[in-house]
Structures are given as structure tokens and as C-alpha cells.
């Protein structure tokens, strides 16, 4: 079995090299592939998931795969930076994600005006519609490839509840919120679970309750995922 994980920093940062991916891999007796990256927007997470899993299926067509996707912040986006030099391990070209709290450190960079304008016109309804549509397509592809999956938000502070009965989003919302393999994006997240279990982020002084959690929290979260997955 292969356990494939993708995420933003919540799935890759811990106080040790052991994250929920490693602990869940042990529980499942699976080979672990964690291709998460800090600061990732959801476009990057979804795009790389499809690319990675397509390549994995080519090389190991008969191997069972479980895909664990930790979604990133809604208020991130990306741009194509021709001057960006990806590392040898990266396969995502010149895409770069951006987020509002890092913009002040890059005010002279090429993407600054683009990012500033994107944040100016940001709309929760538009972004959630596009995300739920992308997730609808993704789960359809995963199921066509016989790939198991679990999705959840890393931190759902940016997943604000909107009117999901509106015609432009209702079809996608019904598909996503009725799917038990997608933990409710409004009500559940990795950070919320950890806080409810009385874990405190190790970088609380920098990020407060929205910070990153250590090894013990990752271990407990992996045990939760293991039990949840086996009950499906």
C-alpha cells in the first residue's frame, strides 16, 4: 500500500521528522510519500496531487493507494514566475504560491501588484465555488483510478460558511458536503482537532492558535485518521 499525502505547512511541519503521514503510514503498513509544501495554495495542492498520483499509478499500477489531502488557506493564490528556479525535486515549473502576510516582505517583487489586486477583489463565494468545483473533478478522477482518499482543511479559519443553496455553488456543495471522505471544511480542520485535544502549537508565539503542531499532536491525529478511514 502507498500512502500519498499533500498539503501546505500543516502536513509537513512538526517538532521532529515524524508527522501524521509517518505515523499513519506505520499504522497502515504503507510506503509514505509526502509531497506537501509550506505556503501552498489549493491550486498547487490539487495540481501536484493529480500529477504525482498519475505518475505513481504508471509505475505501480497494482498497488493500493490512499491519498490524504490537507487543503490550504482560501486566501492564497499563485502566479507563474519565469525567474523562479525550482529545485531538482520540484516538478511544478515556475508556479509560486503567495499569501497576504508575506506580501510586505516582497513589495518590490514582480508579483506584488498582481497579488495586491487579487486580494482587493477577493470574494469568498467566488473562491469557494471554484474550490468545490475543483474538488468535485478531483474526487471523480480519484474514484475512476480506484484511489482511496480523505480530505480535510489544515486550518478552516478562511473557510467561511456561505449560502450553499445558491445556484452557482449548490451542485458542487451537495457533492462535497455529502461525501464522508471529505471532513466538513467549515467545521473540521487539523488545527482545530489538535487544539480540541489540548495540544498547543510549538510556534504559538508567532502564529497563536493557528500555528503548527508537534510530534504528539501529529501522532494523535494519525490515530484519528486511521480509525476514521477504517470505519468508512
Secondary structure, DSSP 4 states (H G I P E B T S, - for coil): -EEEEE-SGGGT--SSS--HHHHHHHHHT-EEEE---TT--HHHHHHHHHHHHHHHHHH-TTS-EEEEEEE--TTEEEEE-TT----TT--STTEEEEEGGGGGGGTTSTTHHHHHHHHHT--HHHHHHHHHHHHHHHHHHHHHTT-EEEEEES-GGG-----TTSHHHHHHHHHHHT-TTB--TTT-BHHHHHHHTT---TTHHHHGGGS---HHHHHHHHHHHHHHHHH-
